[in-house]
Amino acid sequence: MKRKIPIAPIIYVMLLMTPVYWLVAMSFKTNAEIGGQLTFYPHEVSLENYKLIFTDPDWYWGYINAIIYAAMNVAISVGVALPAAYAFSRHDFYGHRALFFSLLMFRMLSPAILLAPFVQIFSDLQLIDTYIAVAIAHCFFNVPLAIWILEGSISTVPREMDESAAVDGYSLSGYILRILLPQIAPGIAVAAFFCFMFSWIEYMLANALTTIDAKPIAGIMTRAAGVLSGDIALLSAASVLGLIPGIVLIIFVRKYLATGFSMGRVM
């Protein structure tokens, strides 16, 4: 018996990928072709837009800056969230459930609400236009999410394993590093994935807390859009390159993501 080909999912994926295809197609076109008659593919493939981005430090440093502060944010967020998640999972203290669920309130806040205080605080600390300023600002939103995810992952590990490790002479830090972390590696991958993607795509705080040296690619594109309002092809090429880190990250952690999404809590 022949298996039927599911039409609805195929149509859905095609509609979902249409803007992405259009973006990629425009990145290989010239501005003259984009501004002329509608074409569904580049008639004259041009690599000049990508060549400019890879040879101009004002452009390619935007990607490097974003990767640096996003990686810093992942390290800080997961590092802070892990002991907090362990405490929520293993210890019952007064108000711990209310405190645990209140963490979601911070995750649901819009970055725009905290824009002014963050700018004022980091300006007083002379941290404007530094990677650490953006990384710490993003921690305000990512640490609660990481705690929520990691607490669910740690809760899937039996408490008897903690007791057995203590009997075998493991310290708490030794148990966490040598036994617990390998058990919850998928959950850590999921937490790191969400933290990185938030930092990579977040624009408002990253743009406001940087000026020149640490400006992310989103801020550079916004600034260039005002100056080069007619250079749609260049902006399209920059957007296509902005998709690559997320795609690469998914490829490398997809094995852990599949397991992590099925265990613990995932927002």
DAWOKA-V185469 format. One record per pair of residues at least 4 apart in sequence whose ideal C-beta (glycine too) atoms are under 8 Angstrom apart, sorted by the first residue. I is the first residue (numbers start at 0). J is the second residue. Records with the same first field share a line. If there is no record, write none. Layout:
# DAWOKA-V185469
I: J  J
This chain:
# DAWOKA-V185469
4: 9
5: 9
6: 10
7: 11
8: 12
9: 13
10: 14
11: 15
12: 16
13: 17
15: 19
16: 20
17: 21
18: 22
19: 23  242
20: 24
21: 25
22: 26  235  238  239
23: 27  235  239
24: 28  39  40  41
25: 33  231  232  235
26: 48  49  232  235  236  238  239
27: 41  44  45  46  48
28: 32  33  38  41  42  43  45  232  235
29: 33  43  45  232
30: 34  229  230  231  232
31: 35
32: 38  41  42  43
33: 231  232
34: 229  231
38: 42
41: 45
45: 232
46: 50
47: 51
48: 52  232  233  235  236  237
49: 53  236  240
50: 54
51: 55  58  233
52: 58  59  233  236  237  240
53: 58  59
54: 59
55: 59
56: 60
57: 61  219
58: 216  219  237
59: 63
60: 64
61: 65  214  215  216  217  218  219  220
62: 66  216  240  241  244
63: 67
64: 68  130  209  212  213  214  215  216
65: 69  198  199  205  215  216  217  244
66: 70  199  244
67: 71  130
68: 72  130  131  133  134  137  198  205  213  215
69: 73  134  137  195  198  199
70: 74  195
71: 75  130  131  134
72: 76  133  134  137  138  141  194  195  198
73: 77  141  191  194  195  198
74: 78
75: 79  134  135  138  142
76: 80  137  138  141  142  145  190  194
77: 81  145  149  187  190  191  194
79: 83  138  142  145
80: 84  142  145  146  149  190
81: 85  145  149  175  187
82: 86  175
83: 87  142  146
84: 88  145  146  147  148  149  150  152  153
85: 89  149  153  175  179
86: 90
87: 95  99  146  150
88: 150  153  154
89: 153  158  161
90: 95
91: 95
94: 98
95: 99
96: 100
97: 101
98: 102
99: 146  147  150
101: 105
102: 106  143  146  147
103: 107  143  147
104: 108
105: 139  140  143
106: 140  143  144  147  266
108: 112  113  140
110: 114  140  201  203  204
111: 203
113: 117  136  139  204
114: 118  203  204  207
115: 119
116: 120
117: 121  136  204  207  208
118: 122  127  207  208
119: 123
120: 124
121: 126  127  132  136  208
122: 126  127
126: 131  132  208
127: 132  208  209  210
128: 132  208  209  210  211  212  213  214
129: 133  212  213
130: 134  213
131: 135
132: 136  208  209  213
133: 137  198  204  205  208  209  213  215
134: 138  198
135: 139
136: 204  208
137: 141  194  197  198  201  204  205
138: 142
140: 144  197  201
141: 145  193  194  197  198
142: 146
143: 147
144: 148  190  193  194  197  266
145: 149  190  193  194
146: 150
147: 151  264  266
148: 152  186  189  190  193  259  263  264  265  266
149: 153  183  186  187  190  263
150: 154  263  264
151: 155  186  262  263  264  265
152: 156  183  185  186  187  189  259  262  263
153: 179  183  186  263
154: 263
155: 183  262  263
156: 160  179  182  183
158: 162
159: 163
160: 164  178  179  182
161: 165  174
162: 166
163: 167
164: 169  173  174  178
165: 169  174
169: 173  174  177  178
170: 174
171: 175
172: 176
173: 177
174: 178  179
175: 179  180
176: 180
177: 181
178: 182
179: 183
180: 184  187
183: 187  263
184: 188  255
185: 189  255  256  257  258  259  262
186: 190  259  262  263
187: 191  255  259
188: 192  252  255  256  259
189: 193  255  256  259  260  263  265
190: 194
191: 195  252
192: 196  248  249  252  256
193: 197  266
194: 198
195: 199  248
196: 200  245  248
197: 201
198: 205
199: 244  245
200: 217
201: 205
202: 206  215  217  218  221
203: 207
204: 208
205: 209  215  217  218
206: 214  215  217  218  221
208: 213
209: 213  214  215  218
210: 214
214: 218  219  222
215: 219
216: 220  237  240  241
217: 221  241
218: 222
219: 223  237
220: 224  234  237  238
221: 225
222: 226
223: 227  230  233  234  237
224: 228  234
227: 233  234
230: 234
231: 235
232: 236
233: 237
234: 238
235: 239
236: 240
237: 241
238: 242
239: 243
242: 246
243: 247
244: 248
245: 249
246: 250
247: 251
248: 252
249: 253  256
252: 256
253: 257
254: 258
255: 259
256: 260
257: 261
258: 262
259: 263  265
260: 265
